[in-house]
């Protein structure tokens, strides 16, 4: 599965483990920035993420709140 902007994932490790989030940007080959309804914006090791088939289709100028709103709609 491709690690890309908008990819929905679940955190596997850390204090936010089990929470759903989305990738906002790829930092380098090992890390990505994630944000979610119960996940604060942070850099996360890609190996600590379970990637899902779902991808959020948001414009490049979308804010973190836009990602959170889309994830919240998807969860409900």
Secondary structure, 3 states (H helix, E strand, C coil): CCCCCCEEEEECCCCCCCCEEEEEEECCCCEEEEEECCEEEEEEEHHHEEEEEEECCCCCCCCHHHHHHHHHHHHC
